[in-house]
Amino acid sequence: MGPSAELVRALEAVVGPERCLSRRDELLVYECDGLTLHTADPSAVVFPESTAEVQDLVRACRRIGVPFVPRGAGTGLSGGALADEGAVVIECSRLNRIRSIDPENRIAVVEPGVVNADLSVAAAPHGLFYAPDPSSQLACTLGGNVAENSGGPHTLKYGTTTNHVLDLEWVLPDGELVELGSASGFAPGFDWVGAAVGSEGTLGIATAITVRLEPLPEAVETLLAIFGDVVSACRAVGRIIESGLVPAALEIVDQRTIRAVEDSVYAAGLPRDAGAVLIVELDGPRRALPPQVERVRELCAEAGGERVEVARDEAERTRFWRARKGAFGAMGRLAPDLYVHDAVVPRTALPEVLAKVCEIGDRHGLTLSNVFHAGDGNLHPNISFDRRDPDELARVMRAGSEILEACVAAGGVITGEHGVGSEKREFMELVFSEADLAAMARLRDCFDPDRVCNPGKIFPTTRFCAESNPKARGYDRVPLG
Amino acid sequence: MGEDLASLGLPDGVARRAHAEEPVDGVPVATTLAPETPEALAATLRVLDEAGLAALPRGAGTQLGLGNPPRRADAFVSLEKLDDVEVLDRAEGVCHAAAGVPLEALRGLVAESGWELPLDDASRGGTLGGALASVAVAPRAAGFGRPRDAVLGLEVALVDGSLTSCGGRVVKNVTGYDLAKLYLGSLGALGVITSAWLRLRPRPEAREVLTGSPLADRQACERAVAWSRGAALRSVFFRDTGSGLEPWVELAGDTVSVSGELERLGGEGLVRAEPADRDAAAARRFAASEDSARYAVSCLPARLGACVAALRESGAALMLLPGSNLVIARPDAGCDADEGFAVAARAAEAGGGRFLCEAAPPAHKAGRDVFAAPASEVALSRSLKAQFDPKGTLNPGRFAGGV
């Protein structure tokens, strides 16, 4: 059933018919985000081009009684942009201006549809960059990054999105426009910016974001350490952290991923028999780096590293990183589908948890590989599978549950950078008590008591995802073979 | 009040201490309740809430002057008995400590483990909980980051008697709403922080303190921004000596970076100094002054000069904290409240920032919001307060917008 004529009329009155999609075939593209296992049909998709239009669209939805969900590039991996309950998708890709770059104050004001990497490109001539760098940074938008509190490989040193957002122009779920925070970084009162960042689109919609820019480091050194097994690589990470070094990035790629990468167009010349590689990136004043490089060499050797290569130039640095950044693309060779998990454990627990994760994958007969932000303890077990095989799909889901349980049992949490979304809401009770969740609901009630702003996210229901989301069972409509 | 409390049926494990009325902004508080466990503290809050009595969370009492005057104040709820450091994980670089732990004691323990506690309270003798509930920005925030950056997770007691947690012990986490950001700095308006997971920093290889001759405002503002952006910066502030703004720079980090900066700043007229002298200079910001106000005004780096000029119009004595984009101002003693708030507002506007009246005599605060929260934020603040503390039991009236 299509959207009501009244709804379409109201939305078109704001953005015109050319920026409002409502036909079934047009809406299909918006039935999911990067987590393709979860789908839901939106009532309509609208493309505002100004803050005032966002406000008017929100008010139109409220007037008619239809929920709404903000959406960036749809690269999220937790179903956070899913249009549950027939929500209207407010697609922010046309709010894509960099309003200003202020090099003197090292800040930029951007609209939510600006692509993450584009901001650093624009800031580079001023000797500045935007630090959070999710793997999808060539496509993902800063509005989506704010919603998910996105991270990336370099958050070990620079922090996640919440450490870089100073001020938000914010449309509340009733359409009112407020400013939260201060470009100066000092806003007496509740830390509304801190609460808004990472709220997964459930507390309102950012229409402008003031971010802090960082000075480009004077020098960068990238090291590739080869290990016989992933446990030794994890041990090296522990030694580096304990030594007091603060690398910009500490990333591990396991053997299964190495082989997938080397078989693909992303081949980086890694040894196929290596148990794991550890990428270490150091940045800072040029004179300070040589002793740090030597220290990392020593620590890797002490942990059982076979050898350490140091990138001699930018081309080699890019090659090292290709092993990490090409991993997800390379896995497309292994199976039609990829489930990218996301959980965090104490760094000291990495060896045991990783062994457990691999055991879970093996026990369920799955192709599971690991490429992860080891310095943050942020695991990304990747399961390659074929959704058209119901039995395999069931094993994928069971393995995912067991992985999250193992991470929480080790003192960890169920997501480090992808968000809870619709994917993990039923796992929130692994981490939080009823009272904890009730406290979160109080914040939700402060902003959105009617639950019209991105419904169906974060908070658990009494049923599991597949039951509460009938379309989640719809992937079997893809014919086998 | 003491008799009333006795009849309320406080839970076991709560010490009660009646005392001469200790005023908070002129409002007397006759009793202190000191729960021995987080559970007892949560139960105490529930009892007070049900009885319609106002609770004022209290650590070491070093920051009771921060905030609006309380509308009511029946009992301090002291965190003094919650003083365990439960976890100090040397390998992981994290710790879990109860809110009543004295900050300096925690700093010492952390240092012994080879790490550094990235919270600065300018040697005022506060507790961990007090530092987190007030987030008063001190000079080392330039190097440490804001207190929010150090907090991984919190345990918080609410007025309904529940003990809740948010965040966790891991260094990266987006599991659910980041409620810790709302509890931090809100003076217990939503709940009482009972313990925290903290991310520690590697202990620096080298540390140096430098100072120099007092500078004229213009010179100081020009150098402030450049110095606050140097490598290995731990803190930078300029203290008003009456004859100019005296610079204090603290460097900390790897030996190579610190020595490089030492050389560079030496070329700009700064000389090595004793760390204790620097600490004493930093603490002077908080020196008692019962009859004058103190404002914290924020500004964008490029507008520091304009902000300073606006504050000087009132004859204010200043301390510049360029690493945190802040100017601390003590208006002339003859400056009344209307003028003081007006000057701070003009300076914040000139600087593109906001302001807070950090401390002032009760009469100076009367009828004003010392947080100068904008109207849209006040509406949200009231809504949030109503969700967490509908009867206004916790620190009533003290926080932004009078919530």
Interface residues (C-beta under 8 A of the other chain):
Chain A: D102 E104 N105 R106 I107 E148 N149 G151 T155 G159 T160 T162 N163 E176 V178 E179 L180 S182 A183 S184 G185 F186 A187 P188 G189 F190 D191 W192 V193 G194 A195 V197 G198 S199 P215 G238 I241 E242 S243 G244 L245 V246 G284 P285 R287 A288 P291 Q292 V344 V345 P346 R347 T348 H373 D376 G377 N378 G411 G412 V413 I414 T415 G416 E417 H418 G419 V420 K424 M428 V431 F432 S433 A435 D436 L437 A438 A439 M440 R442 L443 R444 D445 C446 F447 I458
Chain B: D89 R90 A91 E92 G93 V94 G114 V137 G145 R146 R148 D149 V156 L158 S162 L163 T164 S165 C166 G168 R169 V170 V171 K172 N173 V174 T175 G176 Y177 D178 L179 A180 K181 L182 L184 G185 S186 G191 P202 R203 E205 R229 A231 D254 V256 S257 G260 A296 S298 C299 L300 P301 A302 S324 N325 L326 G351 G352 G353 R354 F355 L356 F371 A372 A373 P374 S376 E377 L380 S381 S383 L384 A386 Q387 F388 F399 A400 G401
